[in-house]
Amino acid sequence: MQRLVFALALAGVVAAGATAASSRPRILPTATLVTGLATNGSTVAVATAWSPGHCERVVAWNPVRPSLRALGKATRCAETSTGRGIAGQAIAGTRVAWIADGGGNTHDAVLYTASLSKPAVTHRLLLASRDIDSGAGNWVGALQGAGSLLVYATWSVCDTGEPAFKPCPAGVTPGTVYNAKLWRIDGLTTRKLIASAPDGLFPVGVAAGRTLVARGDGTSFELRASDGHVVQTYQPDAQVLQATLGPKELVLAVRTPLSPPLSKARLEFMVYNVATGAVDRTLPVPATALTVTAQRCDYPVGAPAVACTSPAARLRFSNADATRFVYVLDTAVHVARLDGS
C-alpha cells in the first residue's frame, strides 16, 4: 500500500488559509503507486497506477475538509503489453482533466474531463495515437491548470519507417516535433485553439490566468495570456531543468557553466519578475541538488527536459504561490520562500 502524505506546512501552497488546528499531516492511503499529482486551492488530483483490481484512475482529494471523490466509474481493465497509466492531470476550479494512456505497439492517449459536482460523469475530448517504438504519430500532453484556466498541447512527430506510422511532410525532420498547438478547455466539453507553432509549445505552469510555455528549442519560454497572445518572453543563457509559475514570479532551475573551468556547472534557482522578464534574485540550492542533471526525456518524445513527465526525476518543481514554491528533491519535499529568506 502506498501512502500520500500532505503536511499542511507544505499545504500552505496547496491549501492557503488552513487554520493552525488543521496543521497535522493528512494521509491518503492508495492501493497502487501514486503516479502524478495536481493541486488547485485545497483540492488535490491524485493519479494512481493500474492494478488487476482496477484501471489506472484519478481521485480528487481535499485534505482540509476532508473529502474524496473518484473521477469516472471504477472498472477493471486488461493490462496492456507496453503499459498503461495516467499521463497527466490538472485542476481548475471545480473542473478536473486527465490523460489516460496505454496500448501495445500503438498507444492511445485520451483526454478526459469531469466536474467535482458530478465526478462520475466523464467527457472524452480527444484521442491521439502514436507508435510506441518511434514515437511517431499524434500527441496530447502538457496538461496544466489553476484558477479557472485549463490548457494542454497537441503536436505531431513523423518517421520514415517502412511503412511509416506517420510519414514526414516536406521539410520536416523525422523524430522532431511539428504542428504544435496550444488549447484551452472551456467548460467540460469545448476545446479552444489559442496558439500554434511549427515546433513545440509545451505548457509547464499556469497562474493568474496566464500560461508559461516552453518552446521546442528547450531554452526559451513564453508567458501567454488566456487567449494565447504572448505577454513576456524569457531566454536564460543556461540549460533549464525545471520551471514553476506563480502569480508574480517565475522560478527556473538552471545549470550554468562556471568560468573557469567551463567543464563544470552549477545548479541555480533563478527567480524572474513575470511583468518585466528580468531576474530578481537567485535562491540558494541544497548541496545535494548540485549534481542534478537533465533527465532523459522518454515521455513525451521530442519535448525539452523541462517539459518531461518523469516521476523518477531527482528534481521536480511542483507548485508556487505569491511567496513560496514547492519542489521535490530525491525523497524530500522542500518549501522555499521566493524572497530567499
LINPEHU-V379188 format. One line per field, one symbol per residue. ss: DSSP state (A for helix, B for strand, O for the rest). psi: psi as a letter, one per 30 degrees, with the letter a starting at -180 (. if undefined). burial: # if it has 16 or more other ideal C-beta (glycine too) atoms within 10 Angstrom, else .. Layout:
ss->???
psi->???
burial->???
This chain:
ss->OBBBBBOOOOAAAAOOOOOAAAOOOBBBBBOOOBBBBBBBOOBBBBBBOOBOOBOOBBBBBBOOOOBBBBOOOOOOOOOOOOOBBBBBBBBBOOBBBBBBBBBOOBBBBBBBBBBOOOOOOOBBBBBBBBBOOOOOBBBBBBBBBBOOBBBBBBBBBOBOOOOOOOBOOOOOOOOOBBBBBBBBBBOOOBBBBBBBBOOOBBBBBBBOOBBBBBBOOOOOBBBBBOOOOBBBBBOOOOBBBBBBBOOOBBBBBBBBBOOOOOOOBBBBBBBBBOOOOOBBBBBOOOAAAOOOOOOOOOOOOOOOAAAOOOOOOOBBBBBBOOOBBBBBBOOBBBBBBOOOO
psi->klkjkjkfeegfeeikgklefgflkkkjkkflkjflkkkjbgkkkjkllllffllklkljkjfeellkkkkakklllkklegllakflllkjbgkkkljkklacfkkkkkkllllffiffjlkjekkkklkfeffkakkkahkkllcgkkllllllkllgljlkejkklkfkkkglklhkkkkkjkbffkkjkflllfakjjkflkkhglkkkklffffllkkklfgflkellkikhlkkelklkaeflkkkjkjkkkjllfflllkkjkjkjeefgljelklkkkefffgklklkjfklkfllefgkjjffkekkkelkaffllklkjcgkkkjkkffg.
burial->...#.#.#.######..#.......#.#.#.#..################...###########....#.##.......#...####################...#.########..#..##.##.#####.##############.###########.....##.#...#.#.##########..#.....##.#..########..#######.##.####.#.#...#.#.#.#########.########.........#.######.#.....#..#.##..#..#.##.#.###########...#########.#######.....##.#...
